[in-house]
């Protein structure tokens, strides 16, 4: 269902996912794939590729299982699957998931976000970030800022989406209720379900309609028109 209208007048808190929501994740991953292949050739080794493939696969599985203290379980499973020591896995993940993608993230940011964030601030709506990954450096590279930022790995959370714990903590910090909150994400099965389980309206960024979900394709879509209304007069 393509979203054409949200009652923004009742909304005080707009929470964004990051990966795939604020930037084009497919474009970034294609760029990173080239670097990874070049690295594998230079090293004459596929170990880094194997570690990263295991990391992504097992993180998805643990998200579906909704495991508390997910990072401990994740590391144990990657060690068992790859045979690599935890120190090696941590170094590979830090470099290839954490550090290297930052060089490309600004060029992959979706159009219209700076204007949307400005519109939210003009209308005194708080901006939240809730991601399964730490997001502070990503936001800095994209020249975006939020009032409240939380990651699944932060103290007190420790569980991945679609569990709603992190979103509930974020609303508590912002002092708002579910009826005053919108979650903007790109994955119905993760962001969307987390929102619904917390009683929050989910709005899904998608190139096409998703049955049973309110969707939009760009940040210039009509659903955001009320938040951009003052641009012409600014």
MDAnalysis code that builds the backbone (N, CA, C; Angstrom):
import MDAnalysis as mda
import numpy as np

u = mda.Universe.empty(702, n_residues=234, atom_resindex=np.repeat(np.arange(234), 3), trajectory=True)
u.add_TopologyAttr("name", ["N", "CA", "C"] * 234)
u.add_TopologyAttr("resid", np.arange(1, 235))
u.add_TopologyAttr("resname", ["UNK", "UNK", "UNK", "UNK", "UNK", "UNK", "UNK", "UNK", "UNK", "UNK", "UNK", "UNK", "UNK", "UNK", "UNK", "UNK", "UNK", "UNK", "UNK", "UNK", "UNK", "UNK", "UNK", "UNK", "UNK", "UNK", "UNK", "UNK", "UNK", "UNK", "UNK", "UNK", "UNK", "UNK", "UNK", "UNK", "UNK", "UNK", "UNK", "UNK", "UNK", "UNK", "UNK", "UNK", "UNK", "UNK", "UNK", "UNK", "UNK", "UNK", "UNK", "UNK", "UNK", "UNK", "UNK", "UNK", "UNK", "UNK", "UNK", "UNK", "UNK", "UNK", "UNK", "UNK", "UNK", "UNK", "UNK", "UNK", "UNK", "UNK", "UNK", "UNK", "UNK", "UNK", "UNK", "UNK", "UNK", "UNK", "UNK", "UNK", "UNK", "UNK", "UNK", "UNK", "UNK", "UNK", "UNK", "UNK", "UNK", "UNK", "UNK", "UNK", "UNK", "UNK", "UNK", "UNK", "UNK", "UNK", "UNK", "UNK", "UNK", "UNK", "UNK", "UNK", "UNK", "UNK", "UNK", "UNK", "UNK", "UNK", "UNK", "UNK", "UNK", "UNK", "UNK", "UNK", "UNK", "UNK", "UNK", "UNK", "UNK", "UNK", "UNK", "UNK", "UNK", "UNK", "UNK", "UNK", "UNK", "UNK", "UNK", "UNK", "UNK", "UNK", "UNK", "UNK", "UNK", "UNK", "UNK", "UNK", "UNK", "UNK", "UNK", "UNK", "UNK", "UNK", "UNK", "UNK", "UNK", "UNK", "UNK", "UNK", "UNK", "UNK", "UNK", "UNK", "UNK", "UNK", "UNK", "UNK", "UNK", "UNK", "UNK", "UNK", "UNK", "UNK", "UNK", "UNK", "UNK", "UNK", "UNK", "UNK", "UNK", "UNK", "UNK", "UNK", "UNK", "UNK", "UNK", "UNK", "UNK", "UNK", "UNK", "UNK", "UNK", "UNK", "UNK", "UNK", "UNK", "UNK", "UNK", "UNK", "UNK", "UNK", "UNK", "UNK", "UNK", "UNK", "UNK", "UNK", "UNK", "UNK", "UNK", "UNK", "UNK", "UNK", "UNK", "UNK", "UNK", "UNK", "UNK", "UNK", "UNK", "UNK", "UNK", "UNK", "UNK", "UNK", "UNK", "UNK", "UNK", "UNK", "UNK", "UNK", "UNK", "UNK", "UNK", "UNK", "UNK", "UNK", "UNK", "UNK", "UNK", "UNK"])
u.atoms.positions = np.array([
    [0.850, -1.183, 0.000],
    [0.000, 0.000, 0.000],
    [0.889, 1.238, 0.000],
    [0.768, 2.082, -1.019],
    [1.569, 3.287, -1.097],
    [1.003, 4.326, -0.138],
    [1.823, 4.792, 0.782],
    [1.362, 5.779, 1.760],
    [1.207, 7.132, 1.089],
    [0.063, 7.744, 1.257],
    [-0.151, 9.085, 0.717],
    [-0.347, 10.101, 1.818],
    [-0.713, 9.618, 3.014],
    [-0.978, 10.561, 4.093],
    [-0.727, 9.907, 5.441],
    [-0.039, 10.640, 6.301],
    [0.122, 10.297, 7.703],
    [-0.292, 11.528, 8.488],
    [-0.983, 11.345, 9.586],
    [-1.402, 12.485, 10.400],
    [-0.207, 12.969, 11.217],
    [0.648, 13.762, 10.575],
    [1.862, 14.225, 11.230],
    [1.568, 15.134, 12.421],
    [0.382, 15.709, 12.463],
    [0.027, 16.572, 13.584],
    [0.007, 15.838, 14.914],
    [-0.232, 14.536, 14.885],
    [-0.277, 13.745, 16.121],
    [1.080, 13.130, 16.465],
    [2.055, 13.269, 15.555],
    [3.356, 12.624, 15.722],
    [4.355, 13.582, 16.356],
    [4.981, 13.114, 17.432],
    [6.005, 13.916, 18.114],
    [7.416, 13.345, 17.939],
    [7.502, 12.074, 17.518],
    [8.790, 11.381, 17.481],
    [8.870, 10.553, 16.203],
    [9.888, 10.827, 15.384],
    [10.093, 10.087, 14.139],
    [11.414, 9.340, 14.254],
    [11.337, 8.018, 14.239],
    [12.499, 7.156, 14.421],
    [12.886, 6.556, 13.070],
    [14.165, 6.611, 12.752],
    [14.679, 6.063, 11.497],
    [15.601, 4.876, 11.769],
    [15.427, 3.822, 10.977],
    [16.461, 2.812, 10.823],
    [17.579, 3.474, 10.005],
    [18.710, 2.822, 9.862],
    [19.833, 3.420, 9.128],
    [20.141, 2.688, 7.830],
    [20.606, 1.449, 7.932],
    [21.089, 0.724, 6.760],
    [19.932, 0.354, 5.831],
    [19.975, 0.888, 4.615],
    [18.898, 0.641, 3.666],
    [17.757, 1.626, 3.785],
    [17.772, 2.432, 4.836],
    [16.718, 3.429, 5.062],
    [17.232, 4.836, 4.819],
    [18.410, 5.145, 5.340],
    [19.004, 6.461, 5.128],
    [19.951, 6.477, 3.925],
    [20.432, 5.329, 3.526],
    [21.322, 5.283, 2.364],
    [21.055, 4.010, 1.565],
    [21.492, 4.028, 0.302],
    [21.295, 2.903, -0.602],
    [22.296, 1.803, -0.259],
    [21.824, 0.807, 0.451],
    [22.717, -0.242, 0.942],
    [23.244, -1.112, -0.186],
    [22.435, -1.344, -1.186],
    [22.881, -2.164, -2.321],
    [24.056, -1.488, -3.041],
    [23.941, -0.178, -3.260],
    [25.020, 0.553, -3.931],
    [26.303, 0.478, -3.116],
    [26.197, 0.637, -1.809],
    [27.385, 0.595, -0.962],
    [28.002, -0.799, -0.956],
    [27.160, -1.805, -0.886],
    [27.697, -3.176, -0.849],
    [28.392, -3.549, -2.148],
    [27.903, -3.050, -3.272],
    [28.574, -3.313, -4.545],
    [29.962, -2.692, -4.564],
    [30.070, -1.494, -4.009],
    [31.386, -0.851, -3.945],
    [32.318, -1.622, -3.017],
    [31.777, -2.078, -1.900],
    [32.591, -2.829, -0.961],
    [32.994, -4.191, -1.527],
    [32.146, -4.778, -2.350],
    [32.465, -6.078, -2.948],
    [33.729, -5.986, -3.795],
    [33.879, -4.885, -4.522],
    [35.087, -4.696, -5.319],
    [36.328, -4.639, -4.451],
    [36.235, -3.927, -3.335],
    [37.375, -3.845, -2.415],
    [37.692, -5.209, -1.808],
    [36.651, -5.947, -1.448],
    [36.864, -7.259, -0.842],
    [37.543, -8.227, -1.800],
    [37.122, -8.214, -3.039],
    [37.734, -9.098, -4.039],
    [39.193, -8.729, -4.272],
    [39.463, -7.429, -4.349],
    [40.848, -6.980, -4.528],
    [41.702, -7.395, -3.331],
    [41.137, -7.298, -2.143],
    [41.855, -7.700, -0.937],
    [42.136, -9.196, -0.942],
    [41.148, -9.991, -1.375],
    [41.328, -11.443, -1.406],
    [42.429, -11.832, -2.384],
    [42.454, -11.151, -3.534],
    [43.503, -11.435, -4.528],
    [44.867, -11.054, -3.978],
    [44.945, -9.877, -3.366],
    [46.228, -9.400, -2.834],
    [46.761, -10.319, -1.740],
    [45.843, -10.824, -0.887],
    [46.256, -11.699, 0.208],
    [46.412, -13.157, -0.235],
    [45.790, -13.494, -1.364],
    [45.773, -14.891, -1.774],
    [44.996, -15.746, -0.800],
    [43.927, -15.142, -0.211],
    [43.159, -15.828, 0.826],
    [41.698, -15.389, 0.777],
    [40.808, -16.335, 1.054],
    [39.376, -16.041, 1.110],
    [38.859, -15.979, 2.549],
    [39.761, -15.934, 3.506],
    [39.341, -15.985, 4.915],
    [38.425, -14.815, 5.262],
    [38.792, -13.602, 4.845],
    [37.962, -12.446, 5.172],
    [36.568, -12.575, 4.582],
    [36.497, -13.052, 3.348],
    [35.193, -13.264, 2.711],
    [34.372, -14.289, 3.480],
    [35.008, -15.369, 3.902],
    [34.297, -16.408, 4.645],
    [33.788, -15.882, 5.985],
    [34.597, -15.113, 6.664],
    [34.192, -14.551, 7.959],
    [32.998, -13.615, 7.783],
    [33.066, -12.751, 6.790],
    [31.981, -11.785, 6.588],
    [30.695, -12.464, 6.139],
    [30.818, -13.487, 5.306],
    [29.626, -14.233, 4.885],
    [28.991, -14.914, 6.085],
    [29.794, -15.520, 6.945],
    [29.278, -16.172, 8.152],
    [28.655, -15.153, 9.093],
    [29.305, -14.017, 9.238],
    [28.802, -12.962, 10.123],
    [27.407, -12.513, 9.698],
    [27.226, -12.220, 8.425],
    [25.924, -11.733, 7.958],
    [24.848, -12.819, 8.068],
    [25.196, -14.028, 7.680],
    [24.225, -15.124, 7.719],
    [23.783, -15.408, 9.150],
    [24.742, -15.517, 10.066],
    [24.413, -15.872, 11.443],
    [23.729, -14.728, 12.178],
    [24.052, -13.493, 11.831],
    [23.374, -12.351, 12.451],
    [21.889, -12.356, 12.080],
    [21.588, -12.685, 10.837],
    [20.195, -12.789, 10.415],
    [19.478, -13.890, 11.202],
    [20.133, -15.038, 11.336],
    [19.523, -16.156, 12.058],
    [19.259, -15.797, 13.518],
    [20.214, -15.135, 14.151],
    [20.064, -14.770, 15.562],
    [18.978, -13.718, 15.736],
    [18.833, -12.837, 14.744],
    [17.736, -11.877, 14.783],
    [16.388, -12.572, 14.757],
    [16.270, -13.585, 13.920],
    [15.018, -14.341, 13.834],
    [14.743, -15.098, 15.128],
    [15.796, -15.564, 15.778],
    [15.634, -16.325, 17.022],
    [15.416, -15.426, 18.234],
    [15.666, -14.129, 18.080],
    [15.478, -13.142, 19.150],
    [16.235, -13.554, 20.422],
    [17.529, -13.683, 20.266],
    [18.391, -14.131, 21.354],
    [18.896, -12.937, 22.150],
    [18.763, -13.001, 23.476],
    [19.329, -11.982, 24.353],
    [20.851, -12.112, 24.372],
    [21.523, -10.981, 24.607],
    [22.987, -10.944, 24.590],
    [23.479, -11.554, 23.278],
    [22.913, -11.029, 22.173],
    [23.124, -11.659, 20.867],
    [24.588, -11.667, 20.437],
    [25.377, -10.701, 20.883],
    [26.757, -10.632, 20.398],
    [27.592, -11.812, 20.885],
    [27.324, -12.284, 22.101],
    [28.044, -13.451, 22.618],
    [27.715, -14.693, 21.797],
    [26.424, -14.888, 21.529],
    [26.001, -16.040, 20.723],
    [26.540, -15.941, 19.306],
    [26.515, -14.731, 18.753],
    [26.986, -14.533, 17.379],
    [28.459, -14.895, 17.255],
    [29.269, -14.395, 18.160],
    [30.700, -14.680, 18.084],
    [30.974, -16.174, 18.225],
    [30.307, -16.835, 19.166],
    [30.527, -18.268, 19.362],
    [30.180, -19.053, 18.102],
    [29.113, -18.669, 17.426],
    [28.694, -19.388, 16.220],
    [29.651, -19.137, 15.055],
    [30.170, -17.908, 14.940],
    [31.104, -17.625, 13.847],
    [32.405, -18.386, 14.060],
    [32.876, -18.425, 15.296],
    [34.089, -19.201, 15.605],
    [33.882, -20.657, 15.225],
    [32.731, -21.206, 15.586],
    [32.464, -22.619, 15.299],
    [32.361, -22.881, 13.802],
    [31.766, -21.931, 13.061],
    [31.541, -22.140, 11.629],
    [32.804, -21.938, 10.801],
    [33.620, -20.956, 11.178],
    [34.784, -20.613, 10.355],
    [36.097, -21.193, 10.865],
    [36.133, -21.543, 12.155],
    [37.382, -22.016, 12.725],
    [38.379, -20.914, 13.009],
    [37.964, -19.673, 12.858],
    [38.843, -18.531, 13.116],
    [38.711, -18.079, 14.576],
    [39.791, -17.563, 15.161],
    [39.711, -17.086, 16.548],
    [38.879, -15.805, 16.634],
    [38.324, -15.560, 17.821],
    [37.467, -14.399, 18.017],
    [38.188, -13.098, 17.686],
    [39.483, -13.004, 18.004],
    [40.233, -11.775, 17.741],
    [40.299, -11.480, 16.246],
    [40.488, -12.510, 15.443],
    [40.532, -12.343, 13.989],
    [39.164, -11.901, 13.470],
    [38.119, -12.536, 13.953],
    [36.760, -12.194, 13.512],
    [36.432, -10.749, 13.865],
    [36.758, -10.349, 15.081],
    [36.485, -8.975, 15.504],
    [37.225, -7.968, 14.632],
    [38.468, -8.282, 14.274],
    [39.262, -7.373, 13.446],
    [38.677, -7.250, 12.043],
    [38.258, -8.370, 11.458],
    [37.687, -8.358, 10.111],
    [36.371, -7.594, 10.092],
    [35.518, -7.851, 11.064],
    [34.225, -7.171, 11.129],
    [34.406, -5.674, 11.363],
    [35.324, -5.319, 12.242],
    [35.576, -3.912, 12.527],
    [36.041, -3.174, 11.272],
    [36.910, -3.820, 10.504],
    [37.444, -3.167, 9.308],
    [36.433, -3.100, 8.176],
    [35.761, -4.238, 7.892],
    [34.962, -4.331, 6.675],
    [33.490, -3.989, 6.872],
    [32.991, -4.117, 8.081],
    [31.605, -3.726, 8.372],
    [31.558, -2.339, 9.012],
    [32.588, -2.062, 9.844],
    [32.585, -0.798, 10.566],
    [33.291, 0.338, 9.858],
    [34.584, 0.165, 9.533],
    [35.400, 1.294, 9.095],
    [35.340, 1.572, 7.601],
    [35.616, 0.588, 6.768],
    [35.773, 0.860, 5.336],
    [34.513, 1.414, 4.650],
    [33.323, 0.941, 4.991],
    [32.133, 1.477, 4.308],
    [31.909, 2.967, 4.556],
    [32.498, 3.527, 5.607],
    [32.280, 4.944, 5.907],
    [32.759, 5.849, 4.771],
    [33.732, 5.381, 3.997],
    [34.261, 6.193, 2.898],
    [33.227, 6.405, 1.794],
    [32.246, 5.528, 1.704],
    [31.272, 5.583, 0.611],
    [29.883, 6.035, 1.048],
    [29.637, 6.070, 2.333],
    [28.259, 6.196, 2.801],
    [27.626, 7.537, 2.438],
    [28.414, 8.609, 2.435],
    [27.850, 9.919, 2.098],
    [27.327, 9.937, 0.663],
    [28.056, 9.314, -0.252],
    [27.644, 9.314, -1.659],
    [26.442, 8.402, -1.901],
    [26.124, 7.554, -0.925],
    [24.986, 6.639, -1.057],
    [23.750, 7.124, -0.294],
    [23.873, 8.265, 0.412],
    [22.733, 8.808, 1.166],
    [21.583, 9.129, 0.216],
    [20.368, 8.792, 0.644],
    [19.199, 9.068, -0.187],
    [18.925, 10.566, -0.262],
    [18.467, 11.000, -1.431],
    [18.101, 12.400, -1.627],
    [16.908, 12.767, -0.747],
    [16.886, 14.020, -0.319],
    [15.734, 14.545, 0.400],
    [15.796, 14.397, 1.899],
    [16.811, 13.701, 2.426],
    [16.858, 13.467, 3.868],
    [17.222, 14.723, 4.649],
    [18.167, 15.497, 4.147],
    [18.549, 16.725, 4.846],
    [17.334, 17.637, 4.978],
    [16.564, 17.749, 3.878],
    [15.367, 18.591, 3.888],
    [14.304, 18.032, 4.826],
    [14.164, 16.713, 4.855],
    [13.171, 16.099, 5.738],
    [13.543, 16.309, 7.203],
    [14.803, 16.100, 7.537],
    [15.239, 16.320, 8.916],
    [15.009, 17.782, 9.316],
    [15.293, 18.688, 8.391],
    [15.074, 20.108, 8.684],
    [13.589, 20.393, 8.914],
    [12.737, 19.764, 8.117],
    [11.298, 19.940, 8.284],
    [10.799, 19.404, 9.611],
    [11.323, 18.275, 10.019],
    [10.949, 17.712, 11.323],
    [11.350, 18.652, 12.453],
    [12.528, 19.237, 12.344],
    [12.981, 20.150, 13.392],
    [12.146, 21.437, 13.407],
    [11.783, 21.930, 12.218],
    [10.947, 23.129, 12.164],
    [9.628, 22.912, 12.881],
    [9.129, 21.685, 12.797],
    [7.837, 21.380, 13.415],
    [7.994, 20.782, 14.819],
    [9.188, 20.925, 15.370],
    [9.458, 20.510, 16.753],
    [9.176, 19.032, 17.008],
    [9.498, 18.220, 16.035],
    [9.378, 16.769, 16.207],
    [10.766, 16.204, 16.497],
    [10.848, 15.389, 17.510],
    [12.132, 14.777, 17.855],
    [12.498, 13.714, 16.820],
    [13.786, 13.583, 16.572],
    [14.295, 12.604, 15.608],
    [15.064, 11.528, 16.370],
    [14.725, 10.275, 16.100],
    [15.408, 9.155, 16.721],
    [16.067, 8.267, 15.688],
    [17.096, 7.571, 16.090],
    [17.769, 6.578, 15.257],
    [17.795, 5.276, 16.038],
    [17.267, 4.218, 15.421],
    [17.394, 2.902, 16.041],
    [17.838, 1.898, 14.988],
    [19.040, 1.390, 15.161],
    [19.640, 0.483, 14.191],
    [20.181, -0.753, 14.897],
    [20.285, -1.836, 14.153],
    [20.929, -3.031, 14.698],
    [22.445, -2.849, 14.825],
    [22.983, -1.807, 14.162],
    [24.414, -1.517, 14.198],
    [24.665, -0.132, 14.796],
    [25.828, 0.110, 15.404],
    [26.175, 1.463, 15.857],
    [26.127, 2.442, 14.690],
    [25.627, 3.647, 14.941],
    [25.324, 4.556, 13.825],
    [25.948, 5.937, 13.933],
    [26.622, 6.246, 15.023],
    [27.100, 7.615, 15.220],
    [28.003, 8.091, 14.077],
    [28.991, 7.285, 13.720],
    [29.906, 7.697, 12.647],
    [29.208, 7.740, 11.301],
    [28.284, 6.843, 11.067],
    [27.535, 6.867, 9.812],
    [26.756, 8.171, 9.683],
    [26.098, 8.573, 10.758],
    [25.329, 9.811, 10.734],
    [26.245, 11.012, 10.481],
    [27.400, 11.029, 11.111],
    [28.336, 12.127, 10.893],
    [28.765, 12.207, 9.438],
    [29.071, 11.071, 8.827],
    [29.498, 11.064, 7.421],
    [28.371, 11.518, 6.496],
    [27.125, 11.249, 6.871],
    [25.986, 11.657, 6.045],
    [25.482, 13.056, 6.392],
    [26.178, 13.730, 7.317],
    [25.794, 15.063, 7.809],
    [24.345, 15.095, 8.278],
    [23.984, 14.077, 9.048],
    [22.671, 14.007, 9.665],
    [22.854, 13.921, 11.179],
    [21.922, 14.470, 11.914],
    [21.998, 14.375, 13.371],
    [20.618, 14.066, 13.936],
    [20.603, 13.408, 15.077],
    [19.351, 13.003, 15.714],
    [19.380, 13.387, 17.185],
    [18.201, 13.418, 17.772],
    [18.084, 13.753, 19.190],
    [18.370, 12.547, 20.088],
    [18.018, 11.365, 19.590],
    [18.209, 10.137, 20.361],
    [18.736, 9.070, 19.414],
    [19.825, 8.420, 19.806],
    [20.440, 7.389, 18.962],
    [20.654, 6.139, 19.805],
    [20.215, 5.006, 19.275],
    [20.337, 3.745, 20.009],
    [20.642, 2.622, 19.029],
    [21.509, 1.711, 19.452],
    [21.840, 0.525, 18.660],
    [21.497, -0.724, 19.445],
    [21.272, -1.806, 18.737],
    [20.914, -3.062, 19.393],
    [22.014, -3.553, 20.328],
    [23.241, -3.157, 20.059],
    [24.368, -3.596, 20.885],
    [24.579, -2.722, 22.116],
    [23.806, -1.653, 22.264],
    [23.978, -0.753, 23.409],
    [23.543, -1.423, 24.717],
    [24.107, -0.970, 25.843],
    [23.706, -1.529, 27.147],
    [22.200, -1.408, 27.369],
    [21.619, -2.486, 27.854],
    [20.192, -2.488, 28.131],
    [19.338, -2.983, 26.982],
    [19.921, -3.065, 25.788],
    [19.162, -3.578, 24.627],
    [19.564, -5.037, 24.417],
    [20.663, -5.273, 23.706],
    [21.215, -6.621, 23.614],
    [20.405, -7.608, 22.807],
    [19.477, -7.104, 21.987],
    [18.654, -8.005, 21.182],
    [18.295, -7.299, 19.879],
    [18.296, -8.056, 18.790],
    [18.080, -7.490, 17.465],
    [16.594, -7.357, 17.135],
    [16.285, -6.505, 16.160],
    [14.934, -6.464, 15.617],
    [14.622, -7.832, 15.003],
    [13.379, -8.268, 15.037],
    [12.155, -7.492, 15.271],
    [11.717, -7.379, 16.731],
    [12.564, -7.793, 17.673],
    [12.190, -7.562, 19.062],
    [12.048, -6.057, 19.287],
    [11.009, -5.610, 19.987],
    [10.752, -4.172, 20.116],
    [11.477, -3.480, 21.268],
    [12.337, -4.209, 21.996],
    [12.921, -3.625, 23.207],
    [13.633, -2.301, 22.946],
    [14.465, -2.254, 21.922],
    [15.209, -1.033, 21.642],
    [14.307, 0.134, 21.306],
    [13.284, -0.107, 20.518],
    [12.346, 0.958, 20.163],
    [11.594, 1.449, 21.392],
    [11.229, 0.542, 22.259],
    [10.548, 0.924, 23.495],
    [11.456, 1.768, 24.381],
    [12.736, 1.409, 24.460],
    [13.690, 2.196, 25.235],
    [13.856, 3.593, 24.648],
    [13.892, 3.668, 23.333],
    [14.061, 4.955, 22.668],
    [12.863, 5.869, 22.942],
    [11.657, 5.329, 22.881],
    [10.469, 6.133, 23.181],
    [10.470, 6.599, 24.628],
    [10.924, 5.728, 25.535],
    [10.987, 6.106, 26.944],
    [11.941, 7.275, 27.131],
    [13.083, 7.231, 26.467],
    [14.053, 8.324, 26.572],
    [13.475, 9.629, 26.010],
    [12.684, 9.513, 24.944],
    [12.114, 10.705, 24.317],
    [10.872, 11.200, 25.049],
    [10.344, 10.390, 25.966],
    [9.162, 10.787, 26.715],
    [7.893, 10.817, 25.887],
    [7.779, 9.881, 24.953],
    [6.597, 9.811, 24.093],
    [5.993, 8.420, 24.145],
    [4.750, 8.320, 23.691],
    [4.071, 7.036, 23.609],
    [4.027, 6.514, 22.188],
    [3.619, 5.260, 22.017],
    [3.553, 4.657, 20.683],
    [2.671, 5.425, 19.699],
    [1.558, 5.977, 20.169],
    [0.647, 6.689, 19.265],
    [1.251, 7.983, 18.740],
    [2.322, 8.448, 19.371],
    [2.981, 9.688, 18.958],
    [4.236, 9.430, 18.132],
    [4.449, 8.173, 17.762],
    [5.717, 7.758, 17.158],
    [5.501, 7.100, 15.798],
    [6.408, 7.377, 14.874],
    [6.480, 6.684, 13.586],
    [7.875, 6.087, 13.460],
    [7.957, 4.848, 12.971],
    [9.252, 4.238, 12.666],
    [9.386, 4.124, 11.155],
    [10.432, 4.713, 10.603],
    [10.713, 4.631, 9.173],
    [11.853, 3.641, 8.967],
    [11.574, 2.577, 8.232],
    [12.572, 1.548, 7.984],
    [12.448, 1.011, 6.573],
    [13.227, -0.030, 6.269],
    [13.181, -0.597, 4.915],
    [12.855, -2.087, 4.909],
    [12.777, -2.706, 6.088],
    [12.517, -4.147, 6.135],
    [11.252, -4.422, 6.947],
    [10.169, -4.785, 6.290],
    [8.941, -5.083, 7.032],
    [9.130, -6.165, 8.079],
    [9.907, -7.192, 7.738],
    [10.073, -8.337, 8.639],
    [10.943, -8.001, 9.853],
    [11.635, -6.876, 9.826],
    [12.461, -6.455, 10.961],
    [11.959, -5.122, 11.532],
    [12.124, -4.049, 10.760],
    [11.680, -2.730, 11.226],
    [10.167, -2.697, 11.417],
    [9.455, -3.213, 10.426],
    [7.996, -3.154, 10.475],
    [7.421, -3.925, 11.648],
    [7.902, -5.144, 11.856],
    [7.390, -5.957, 12.962],
    [7.781, -5.378, 14.320],
    [8.998, -4.845, 14.422],
    [9.406, -4.212, 15.686],
    [8.462, -3.059, 16.018],
    [8.122, -2.265, 14.998],
    [7.206, -1.144, 15.213],
    [5.831, -1.634, 15.650],
    [5.285, -2.597, 14.948],
    [3.945, -3.090, 15.279],
    [3.901, -3.690, 16.677],
    [4.941, -4.408, 17.040],
    [4.952, -5.021, 18.367],
    [5.079, -3.982, 19.480],
    [5.617, -2.806, 19.123],
    [5.706, -1.717, 20.097],
    [4.492, -0.794, 20.018],
    [3.547, -1.085, 19.122],
    [2.361, -0.249, 18.970],
    [2.602, 1.013, 18.168],
    [3.684, 1.030, 17.378],
    [4.107, 2.204, 16.617],
    [3.724, 2.037, 15.141],
    [3.421, 3.142, 14.472],
    [3.121, 3.104, 13.043],
    [4.401, 2.898, 12.246],
    [4.499, 1.828, 11.437],
    [5.669, 1.641, 10.583],
    [5.437, 2.243, 9.198],
    [6.465, 2.867, 8.661],
    [6.445, 3.428, 7.313],
    [7.672, 2.870, 6.612],
    [7.457, 2.103, 5.541],
    [8.524, 1.302, 4.941],
    [9.004, 1.904, 3.628],
    [10.321, 2.175, 3.550],
    [10.906, 2.635, 2.287],
    [11.086, 1.429, 1.371],
    [10.473, 1.509, 0.200],
    [10.506, 0.372, -0.716],
    [10.326, 0.879, -2.145],
    [11.002, 0.223, -3.090],
    [10.845, 0.611, -4.492],
    [9.485, 0.217, -5.043],
    [8.796, -0.688, -4.381],
    [7.462, -1.103, -4.806],
    [6.555, -1.305, -3.613],
    [5.282, -1.525, -3.879],
    [4.319, -1.730, -2.793],
    [4.621, -3.030, -2.053],
    [4.348, -3.054, -0.759],
    [4.463, -4.264, 0.059],
    [3.078, -4.521, 0.657],
    [2.517, -5.665, 0.354],
    [1.155, -5.955, 0.799],
    [1.051, -5.875, 2.325],
    [0.089, -5.082, 2.786],
    [-0.162, -4.965, 4.211],
    [0.685, -3.911, 4.910],
    [1.525, -3.186, 4.146],
    [2.417, -2.195, 4.753],
    [2.264, -0.845, 4.061],
    [2.372, 0.230, 4.831],
    [2.432, 1.569, 4.258],
    [3.851, 1.786, 3.749],
    [3.982, 2.168, 2.474],
    [5.309, 2.292, 1.873],
    [5.469, 3.649, 1.180],
    [6.725, 3.988, 0.944],
    [7.084, 5.138, 0.120],
    [8.361, 4.769, -0.611],
    [8.657, 5.449, -1.712],
    [9.850, 5.095, -2.483],
    [10.958, 6.129, -2.370],
    [10.616, 7.405, -2.167],
    [11.628, 8.444, -1.999],
    [11.182, 9.403, -0.899],
    [12.125, 10.206, -0.429],
    [11.806, 11.168, 0.623],
    [11.170, 12.442, 0.061],
    [10.871, 12.419, -1.228],
    [10.098, 13.498, -1.845],
    [8.654, 13.079, -2.094],
    [8.285, 11.881, -1.646],
    [6.927, 11.373, -1.880],
    [5.884, 12.216, -1.136],
    [4.628, 12.168, -1.602],
    [3.564, 12.989, -1.003],
    [3.360, 12.781, 0.491],
    [3.694, 11.594, 1.006],
    [3.483, 11.337, 2.427],
    [4.263, 12.315, 3.301],
    [5.353, 12.885, 2.770],
    [6.169, 13.821, 3.538],
    [5.870, 15.284, 3.211],
    [4.862, 15.533, 2.370],
    [4.600, 16.896, 1.902],
    [4.350, 17.875, 3.042],
    [3.621, 17.443, 4.058],
    [3.303, 18.346, 5.172],
    [4.544, 18.772, 5.929],
    [5.594, 17.946, 5.884],
    [6.831, 18.276, 6.590],
    [7.719, 19.198, 5.769],
    [7.443, 19.285, 4.455],
    [8.230, 20.157, 3.578],
    [7.485, 21.431, 3.251],
    [6.274, 21.606, 3.809],
    [5.406, 22.695, 3.383],
    [6.020, 24.066, 3.597],
    [6.875, 24.217, 4.594],
    [7.452, 25.519, 4.897],
    [8.685, 25.835, 4.074],
    [9.159, 24.873, 3.250],
    [10.371, 25.109, 2.481],
    [10.242, 26.317, 1.567],
    [9.067, 26.414, 0.945],
    [8.870, 27.503, -0.023],
    [8.877, 28.871, 0.637],
    [8.643, 28.882, 1.956],
    [8.555, 30.144, 2.661],
    [9.776, 30.412, 3.536],
    [10.704, 29.416, 3.563],
    [11.836, 29.541, 4.458],
    [12.891, 30.527, 3.952],
])
